[in-house]
């Protein structure tokens, strides 16, 4: 801390006990391009080296990446998928199960992931709240918009789980919905590739990379960014989407600081 900032903090604190802290917090936020973000991660992001379940090393990595952003003063919300445990739409046919039942099972898988992520974040020293769209009072808070926003204002990371609470809607749609509801500045989608391509770049070396896209580009080209419901919701509310590689260390911080990486949809 520079001597000048230290003296200003002391002067402000003389007039109001919290003024010094508020000043220093504002200095941190000035370095970041966004005040409040929502980060969407797929359940597969937690797999790591495993074919199923949760990799403890990946949890620790995610917690450290998020901590770097929280330390900048940025308010962070997350939506996590459940595909590493159970993906409703894909497994309903396999198990000859009603789609609604399979989707509810997928929602419960996101709760497991959310609790695991909460534990990793709190081990890293970050206050975290898990908020669920399906009430389960013993393990998570029910979703109340004003309470969720208050947690964010208090610099607690908020993990939204159980999707929208309704079958037939993806966690991408839940991420778009929660972004709009809590007034996030941007929806960040962390993936295993560095942005949006015309095809899967891991399977097609000729896939074209897109640096900038409009919402209609994503819908008309049927690009696998998010489902059309999520993209349409973002378009109607003018919420920008940024798709980037979350597996490259430091990328989340670069995004928050305004570095030009990934693919921007707006």
VOBA-1610 file (N, C-alpha, C; in pm, whole numbers, padded with zeros to 5 digits, always signed):
BEGIN
Unk+00086-00119+00000Unk+00000+00000+00000Unk+00090+00124+00000Unk+00062+00214-00096Unk+00143+00333-00101Unk+00114+00423+00018Unk+00213+00510+00050Unk+00195+00600+00164Unk+00080+00694+00141Unk+00060+00740+00013Unk-00048+00835-00016Unk-00183+00772+00012Unk-00205+00647-00036Unk-00332+00579-00013Unk-00354+00557+00135Unk-00247+00522+00206Unk-00257+00498+00349Unk-00303+00624+00422Unk-00246+00739+00386Unk-00284+00864+00451Unk-00428+00902+00419Unk-00469+00882+00294Unk-00607+00914+00257Unk-00703+00826+00335Unk-00668+00697+00349Unk-00752+00607+00426Unk-00768+00658+00569Unk-00657+00702+00630Unk-00663+00751+00768Unk-00751+00875+00779Unk-00736+00966+00682Unk-00815+01090+00685Unk-00964+01058+00673Unk-00997+00969+00575Unk-01137+00932+00556Unk-01193+00860+00678Unk-01111+00774+00737Unk-01156+00699+00854Unk-01183+00789+00972Unk-01116+00904+00978Unk-01137+00999+01089Unk-01281+01051+01086Unk-01333+01071+00962Unk-01470+01123+00949Unk-01574+01013+00954Unk-01538+00896+00903Unk-01632+00784+00906Unk-01551+00655+00918Unk-01582+00570+01012Unk-01501+00451+01038Unk-01480+00360+00919Unk-01577+00357+00825Unk-01564+00264+00713Unk-01520+00332+00585Unk-01504+00463+00588Unk-01471+00535+00465Unk-01338+00490+00406Unk-01239+00466+00490Unk-01108+00423+00440Unk-01116+00291+00366Unk-01187+00196+00424Unk-01202+00067+00359Unk-01278+00080+00227Unk-01383+00162+00225Unk-01460+00181+00103Unk-01374+00243-00007Unk-01288+00336+00032Unk-01200+00400-00066Unk-01106+00297-00129Unk-01044+00214-00046Unk-00951+00116-00098Unk-01022+00012-00185Unk-01145-00024-00146Unk-01221-00118-00226Unk-01250-00058-00363Unk-01284+00070-00368Unk-01313+00135-00495Unk-01189+00140-00582Unk-01072+00152-00521Unk-00947+00152-00598Unk-00929+00017-00666Unk-00966-00091-00596Unk-00953-00223-00654Unk-01051-00241-00770Unk-01176-00198-00750Unk-01277-00216-00852Unk-01241-00138-00978Unk-01173-00024-00962Unk-01134+00056-01078Unk-01044-00022-01173Unk-00971-00119-01122Unk-00883-00198-01206Unk-00961-00299-01290Unk-01081-00336-01247Unk-01160-00435-01316Unk-01260-00369-01411Unk-01285-00435-01522Unk-01379-00381-01620Unk-01523-00403-01576Unk-01545-00508-01498Unk-01680-00544-01456Unk-01692-00542-01305Unk-01805-00493-01257Unk-01830-00491-01113Unk-01890-00623-01066Unk-01980-00681-01148Unk-02049-00805-01109Unk-02054-00897-01230Unk-02010-01020-01211Unk-02010-01118-01320Unk-02086-01243-01280Unk-02134-01315-01379Unk-02184-01450-01355Unk-02104-01545-01440Unk-02044-01644-01377Unk-01960-01743-01445Unk-02038-01873-01459Unk-02052-01921-01582Unk-02119-02048-01607Unk-02014-02154-01636Unk-02020-02263-01560Unk-01930-02376-01580Unk-02013-02502-01601Unk-01968-02585-01691Unk-02036-02713-01710Unk-01994-02810-01601Unk-02075-02911-01578Unk-02036-03013-01481Unk-01910-03084-01523Unk-01890-03098-01655Unk-01770-03165-01706Unk-01642-03092-01666Unk-01654-02963-01634Unk-01536-02887-01590Unk-01477-02944-01463Unk-01558-03014-01384Unk-01511-03070-01257Unk-01452-03210-01271Unk-01457-03266-01392Unk-01409-03404-01411Unk-01258-03417-01392Unk-01184-03321-01444Unk-01038-03333-01437Unk-00990-03456-01512Unk-00916-03540-01444Unk-00862-03661-01505Unk-00956-03780-01492Unk-01071-03758-01432Unk-01166-03867-01410Unk-01268-03873-01523Unk-01330-03988-01539Unk-01437-04004-01639Unk-01573-03976-01579Unk-01579-03970-01447Unk-01707-03948-01379Unk-01679-03889-01241Unk-01768-03803-01195Unk-01753-03749-01060Unk-01677-03617-01056Unk-01608-03594-00945Unk-01543-03465-00918Unk-01396-03486-00887Unk-01311-03407-00950Unk-01166-03412-00928Unk-01131-03305-00824Unk-01073-03347-00712Unk-01039-03254-00604Unk-00938-03148-00651Unk-00845-03188-00737Unk-00744-03094-00787Unk-00808-02984-00871Unk-00909-03020-00950Unk-00980-02921-01031Unk-01056-02824-00942Unk-01118-02875-00837Unk-01189-02787-00743Unk-01095-02684-00684Unk-00977-02729-00642Unk-00880-02637-00583Unk-00834-02533-00687Unk-00816-02577-00811Unk-00777-02486-00919Unk-00885-02381-00943Unk-01010-02425-00952Unk-01120-02332-00974Unk-01130-02230-00861Unk-01112-02276-00738Unk-01119-02186-00622Unk-01012-02078-00630Unk-00892-02114-00669Unk-00783-02017-00679Unk-00808-01916-00791Unk-00861-01964-00904Unk-00893-01874-01015Unk-01000-01772-00974Unk-01101-01820-00906Unk-01209-01732-00862Unk-01160-01636-00754Unk-01073-01683-00667Unk-01020-01599-00559Unk-00945-01478-00615Unk-00872-01497-00724Unk-00799-01386-00785Unk-00892-01274-00826Unk-01011-01311-00874Unk-01110-01212-00917Unk-01179-01148-00797Unk-01212-01230-00698Unk-01275-01177-00577Unk-01182-01077-00508Unk-01053-01104-00510Unk-00956-01014-00447Unk-00948-00878-00517Unk-00997-00871-00641Unk-01001-00743-00712Unk-01123-00659-00670Unk-01212-00720-00591Unk-01332-00651-00549Unk-01452-00680-00636Unk-01438-00772-00731Unk-01547-00806-00822Unk-01646-00898-00751Unk-01775-00874-00776Unk-01881-00959-00720Unk-01904-01076-00814Unk-01899-01199-00760Unk-01900-01319-00844Unk-02018-01410-00810Unk-02094-01445-00913Unk-02197-01547-00903Unk-02160-01660-00999Unk-02203-01781-00968Unk-02173-01896-01052Unk-02298-01978-01075Unk-02304-02041-01192Unk-02401-02146-01219Unk-02321-02267-01266Unk-02344-02381-01205Unk-02269-02502-01236Unk-02363-02608-01292Unk-02318-02678-01394Unk-02397-02786-01452Unk-02383-02914-01371Unk-02442-03022-01421Unk-02436-03149-01348Unk-02397-03267-01436Unk-02346-03237-01557Unk-02316-03344-01653Unk-02210-03443-01610Unk-02127-03407-01514Unk-02026-03501-01465Unk-02087-03610-01378Unk-02212-03589-01337Unk-02281-03688-01252Unk-02402-03747-01325Unk-02490-03660-01374Unk-02609-03709-01444Unk-02662-03598-01534Unk-02674-03630-01663Unk-02728-03534-01760Unk-02867-03581-01801Unk-02968-03508-01755Unk-03106-03552-01771Unk-03148-03583-01913Unk-03130-03488-02006Unk-03179-03505-02143Unk-03114-03625-02210Unk-02985-03645-02186Unk-02913-03753-02252Unk-02943-03890-02192Unk-02966-03892-02060Unk-02981-04022-01993Unk-03125-04071-01985Unk-03222-03985-02015Unk-03363-04026-02003Unk-03395-04142-02097Unk-03341-04139-02220Unk-03366-04248-02315Unk-03291-04374-02273Unk-03168-04355-02226Unk-03087-04470-02185Unk-03155-04550-02074Unk-03214-04479-01979Unk-03279-04545-01866Unk-03430-04565-01889Unk-03477-04530-02009Unk-03621-04537-02039Unk-03699-04466-01929Unk-03660-04345-01904Unk-03713-04265-01793Unk-03784-04143-01848Unk-03888-04100-01779Unk-03955-03977-01820Unk-03856-03861-01817Unk-03865-03775-01916Unk-03771-03663-01926Unk-03776-03575-01802Unk-03896-03552-01749Unk-03907-03465-01632Unk-03831-03524-01513Unk-03844-03655-01493Unk-03775-03720-01381Unk-03623-03711-01401Unk-03578-03738-01524Unk-03435-03732-01553Unk-03381-03591-01533Unk-03459-03491-01572Unk-03414-03353-01555Unk-03403-03316-01407Unk-03498-03362-01326Unk-03489-03335-01182Unk-03365-03402-01122Unk-03333-03521-01169Unk-03211-03588-01122Unk-03087-03506-01161Unk-03090-03450-01282Unk-02979-03364-01325Unk-02968-03240-01239Unk-03081-03183-01199Unk-03080-03066-01110Unk-03015-03100-00977Unk-03047-03218-00924Unk-02988-03259-00797Unk-02836-03279-00811Unk-02793-03323-00930Unk-02649-03337-00954Unk-02579-03202-00944Unk-02646-03094-00990Unk-02584-02961-00980Unk-02570-02917-00835Unk-02660-02964-00749Unk-02652-02930-00607Unk-02527-02993-00546Unk-02500-03118-00581Unk-02379-03185-00533Unk-02255-03107-00576Unk-02252-03067-00703Unk-02138-02990-00753Unk-02126-02856-00682Unk-02239-02791-00658Unk-02238-02661-00591Unk-02183-02670-00449Unk-02221-02774-00377Unk-02171-02792-00240Unk-02021-02820-00240Unk-01976-02900-00338Unk-01832-02928-00349Unk-01754-02800-00378Unk-01809-02718-00467Unk-01743-02592-00502Unk-01744-02496-00384Unk-01852-02492-00310Unk-01858-02408-00191Unk-01749-02447-00092Unk-01731-02575-00070Unk-01629-02622+00023Unk-01490-02579-00022Unk-01463-02593-00153Unk-01332-02554-00206Unk-01309-02404-00193Unk-01411-02324-00221Unk-01398-02178-00212Unk-01377-02134-00067Unk-01448-02193+00025Unk-01433-02153+00165Unk-01299-02199+00223Unk-01246-02310+00172Unk-01110-02351+00212Unk-01008-02249+00163Unk-01039-02181+00052Unk-00951-02077-00002Unk-00976-01942+00065Unk-01068-01938+00163Unk-01093-01816+00238Unk-01198-01725+00178Unk-01285-01779+00091Unk-01387-01698+00025Unk-01524-01733+00082Unk-01592-01638+00147Unk-01729-01664+00195Unk-01820-01697+00077Unk-01895-01805+00089Unk-01974-01856-00024Unk-02113-01899+00022Unk-02212-01873-00060Unk-02348-01917-00033Unk-02399-01999-00152Unk-02456-02115-00122Unk-02521-02195-00226Unk-02670-02164-00220Unk-02726-02126-00334Unk-02867-02088-00343Unk-02934-02179-00445Unk-03040-02246-00402Unk-03103-02347-00486Unk-03242-02307-00534Unk-03273-02347-00657Unk-03405-02321-00713Unk-03507-02423-00664Unk-03460-02533-00606Unk-03547-02634-00545Unk-03520-02632-00396Unk-03617-02605-00316Unk-03594-02584-00172Unk-03543-02710-00104Unk-03438-02694-00029Unk-03380-02799+00056Unk-03308-02728+00170Unk-03383-02686+00268Unk-03337-02593+00370Unk-03215-02640+00448Unk-03200-02771+00462Unk-03089-02821+00544Unk-02952-02799+00481Unk-02946-02784+00348Unk-02815-02777+00285Unk-02791-02652+00201Unk-02896-02578+00165Unk-02876-02460+00081Unk-02991-02362+00102Unk-02964-02236+00071Unk-03066-02133+00085Unk-03163-02136-00033Unk-03291-02111-00008Unk-03385-02098-00121Unk-03356-01969-00197Unk-03389-01968-00325Unk-03361-01850-00406Unk-03457-01736-00373Unk-03401-01627-00327Unk-03473-01502-00309Unk-03384-01395-00372Unk-03434-01329-00475Unk-03351-01238-00555Unk-03280-01134-00469Unk-03353-01065-00383Unk-03291-00958-00304Unk-03183-01012-00210Unk-03207-01131-00156Unk-03106-01190-00067Unk-02980-01226-00145Unk-02999-01281-00265Unk-02885-01316-00348Unk-02801-01192-00382Unk-02869-01082-00418Unk-02798-00958-00450Unk-02725-00906-00326Unk-02788-00917-00211Unk-02723-00870-00087Unk-02598-00949-00057Unk-02602-01079-00080Unk-02481-01161-00061Unk-02369-01110-00153Unk-02403-01081-00278Unk-02303-01032-00373Unk-02246-00898-00328Unk-02332-00811-00279Unk-02287-00680-00232Unk-02193-00694-00112Unk-02212-00799-00035Unk-02125-00825+00080Unk-01999-00903+00041Unk-01977-00917-00090Unk-01859-00982-00146Unk-01854-01132-00115Unk-01972-01192-00103Unk-01980-01337-00093Unk-02002-01394-00233Unk-01933-01503-00264Unk-01958-01571-00390Unk-02090-01646-00378Unk-02176-01632-00478Unk-02306-01699-00478Unk-02305-01807-00585Unk-02335-01931-00543Unk-02341-02044-00636Unk-02487-02083-00654Unk-02540-02061-00774Unk-02678-02097-00803Unk-02683-02242-00851Unk-02768-02323-00787Unk-02778-02464-00824Unk-02924-02502-00851Unk-02942-02622-00904Unk-03075-02677-00940Unk-03136-02607-01060Unk-03053-02548-01144Unk-03100-02488-01268Unk-03204-02380-01246Unk-03311-02387-01324Unk-03422-02293-01307Unk-03526-02350-01211Unk-03509-02476-01171Unk-03609-02543-01088Unk-03717-02610-01170Unk-03702-02603-01303Unk-03803-02660-01393Unk-03736-02754-01494Unk-03803-02865-01528Unk-03749-02953-01632Unk-03754-02886-01768Unk-03680-02941-01863Unk-03674-02894-02002Unk-03597-02764-02020Unk-03537-02713-01914Unk-03452-02594-01926Unk-03310-02629-01885Unk-03214-02584-01963Unk-03075-02617-01936Unk-03014-02524-01832Unk-02896-02562-01783Unk-02826-02473-01690Unk-02772-02349-01763Unk-02757-02357-01896Unk-02724-02236-01973Unk-02836-02134-01961Unk-02960-02181-01974Unk-03075-02091-01958Unk-03080-02038-01816Unk-03052-02124-01718Unk-03049-02079-01578Unk-02944-01970-01559Unk-02829-01985-01623Unk-02722-01886-01612Unk-02764-01753-01672Unk-02830-01758-01788Unk-02878-01633-01851Unk-02984-01568-01763Unk-03075-01647-01710Unk-03183-01595-01626Unk-03128-01530-01499Unk-03037-01600-01431Unk-02983-01546-01306Unk-02896-01423-01333Unk-02826-01420-01446Unk-02745-01303-01482Unk-02832-01179-01491Unk-02946-01195-01558Unk-03038-01083-01575Unk-03099-01044-01440Unk-03138-01144-01362Unk-03206-01116-01235Unk-03117-01043-01135Unk-02990-01077-01130Unk-02901-01013-01031Unk-02824-00896-01091Unk-02860-00856-01214Unk-02798-00740-01279Unk-02648-00757-01300Unk-02607-00874-01346Unk-02467-00896-01379Unk-02428-00812-01501Unk-02303-00769-01505Unk-02255-00689-01618Unk-02229-00774-01741Unk-02198-00903-01719Unk-02164-00992-01830Unk-02183-01136-01786Unk-02215-01221-01881Unk-02224-01365-01858Unk-02099-01429-01917Unk-02018-01490-01833Unk-01896-01556-01877Unk-01917-01706-01884Unk-01885-01766-01996Unk-01897-01911-02007Unk-01758-01971-02020Unk-01716-02042-01916Unk-01585-02107-01917Unk-01594-02243-01983Unk-01509-02266-02084Unk-01510-02393-02157Unk-01369-02451-02165Unk-01357-02565-02233Unk-01226-02628-02247Unk-01152-02581-02372Unk-01218-02498-02454Unk-01151-02438-02571Unk-01151-02287-02555Unk-01076-02219-02642Unk-01051-02076-02620Unk-01155-01982-02678Unk-01271-02034-02717Unk-01375-01949-02770Unk-01475-02028-02850Unk-01543-01961-02943Unk-01646-02024-03025Unk-01590-02056-03162Unk-01614-02178-03207Unk-01569-02224-03339Unk-01688-02270-03422Unk-01667-02281-03552Unk-01773-02328-03641Unk-01802-02476-03620Unk-01706-02549-03564Unk-01721-02691-03530Unk-01630-02718-03411Unk-01636-02838-03359Unk-01552-02873-03244Unk-01405-02873-03286Unk-01323-02780-03238Unk-01183-02773-03282Unk-01100-02891-03235Unk-01148-02964-03135Unk-01076-03082-03087Unk-01096-03201-03181Unk-01199-03192-03266Unk-01227-03299-03360Unk-01208-03257-03506Unk-01213-03127-03531Unk-01201-03077-03667Unk-01096-02965-03671Unk-00980-02994-03726Unk-00871-02897-03727Unk-00899-02778-03819Unk-00999-02791-03909Unk-01034-02683-04000Unk-01145-02593-03944Unk-01184-02616-03821Unk-01290-02535-03761Unk-01247-02388-03755Unk-01340-02299-03789Unk-01312-02156-03792Unk-01340-02093-03656Unk-01246-02010-03610Unk-01262-01940-03482Unk-01331-01806-03505Unk-01426-01774-03417Unk-01498-01646-03425Unk-01456-01558-03308Unk-01410-01437-03339Unk-01370-01342-03234Unk-01489-01262-03184Unk-01578-01224-03277Unk-01697-01147-03242Unk-01817-01209-03311Unk-01929-01215-03239Unk-02053-01268-03296Unk-02170-01185-03245Unk-02274-01178-03324Unk-02399-01120-03275Unk-02483-01235-03219Unk-02585-01199-03143Unk-02675-01302-03090Unk-02738-01381-03205Unk-02780-01310-03311Unk-02846-01376-03423Unk-02750-01466-03499Unk-02621-01429-03503Unk-02520-01517-03565Unk-02520-01653-03496Unk-02522-01649-03364Unk-02518-01774-03286Unk-02641-01859-03314Unk-02758-01793-03320Unk-02883-01867-03343Unk-02891-01918-03487Unk-02862-01832-03584Unk-02876-01870-03724Unk-02774-01974-03768Unk-02652-01962-03717Unk-02547-02057-03753Unk-02553-02184-03667Unk-02644-02185-03569Unk-02659-02299-03477Unk-02526-02335-03412Unk-02456-02233-03366Unk-02328-02254-03300Unk-02351-02305-03158Unk-02264-02395-03115Unk-02282-02460-02985Unk-02222-02374-02873Unk-02274-02253-02858Unk-02231-02166-02750Unk-02319-02192-02629Unk-02447-02165-02647Unk-02551-02192-02548Unk-02676-02228-02626Unk-02774-02283-02557Unk-02898-02314-02628Unk-02969-02184-02667Unk-03058-02195-02765Unk-03121-02076-02821Unk-03204-01998-02719Unk-03262-02068-02622Unk-03341-01999-02519Unk-03251-01905-02438Unk-03133-01952-02400Unk-03039-01871-02323Unk-02990-01752-02404Unk-02955-01776-02531Unk-02905-01669-02617Unk-03012-01563-02640Unk-03136-01607-02663Unk-03246-01514-02686Unk-03271-01428-02562Unk-03265-01489-02445Unk-03284-01415-02320Unk-03178-01308-02304Unk-03053-01343-02336Unk-02943-01245-02328Unk-02964-01133-02430Unk-03008-01170-02549Unk-03031-01070-02655Unk-03140-00971-02614Unk-03249-01023-02559Unk-03361-00936-02521Unk-03322-00838-02410Unk-03224-00878-02328Unk-03184-00794-02216Unk-03048-00728-02237Unk-02996-00738-02362Unk-02868-00676-02399Unk-02756-00716-02303Unk-02754-00841-02265Unk-02650-00894-02177Unk-02541-00958-02261Unk-02419-00905-02259Unk-02311-00965-02338Unk-02268-01101-02282Unk-02222-01186-02372Unk-02171-01319-02336Unk-02026-01326-02380Unk-01941-01379-02296Unk-01801-01402-02334Unk-01767-01548-02309Unk-01723-01615-02415Unk-01685-01756-02408Unk-01533-01764-02411Unk-01474-01831-02313Unk-01327-01836-02304Unk-01284-01968-02240Unk-01155-01996-02249Unk-01101-02118-02189Unk-01075-02095-02040Unk-01143-02172-01958Unk-01124-02160-01815Unk-01010-02248-01767Unk-00961-02335-01854Unk-00855-02428-01814Unk-00717-02364-01823Unk-00707-02248-01888Unk-00579-02178-01896Unk-00566-02085-01775Unk-00466-02112-01695Unk-00451-02041-01568Unk-00444-01890-01588Unk-00521-01818-01508Unk-00519-01672-01512Unk-00616-01610-01610Unk-00686-01693-01689Unk-00775-01638-01792Unk-00894-01562-01734Unk-00950-01611-01625Unk-01065-01542-01566Unk-01025-01402-01522Unk-00911-01389-01462Unk-00864-01257-01420Unk-00840-01167-01540Unk-00784-01223-01648Unk-00760-01145-01769Unk-00892-01091-01826Unk-00993-01176-01826Unk-01124-01134-01876Unk-01179-01018-01794Unk-01171-01032-01663Unk-01225-00929-01573Unk-01148-00798-01587Unk-01021-00806-01617Unk-00940-00686-01636Unk-00955-00626-01776Unk-01036-00691-01860Unk-01064-00635-01992Unk-00972-00681-02103Unk-00893-00785-02079Unk-00805-00837-02185Unk-00889-00897-02296Unk-00841-00884-02419Unk-00917-00928-02536Unk-00891-01075-02565Unk-00959-01162-02491Unk-00946-01305-02516Unk-01085-01365-02534Unk-01089-01485-02593Unk-01216-01554-02610Unk-01301-01495-02721Unk-01428-01533-02720Unk-01526-01487-02818Unk-01634-01407-02747Unk-01662-01288-02798Unk-01766-01203-02738Unk-01892-01207-02825Unk-02005-01233-02759Unk-02135-01232-02825Unk-02215-01115-02771Unk-02255-01026-02859Unk-02329-00906-02815Unk-02412-00851-02928
//
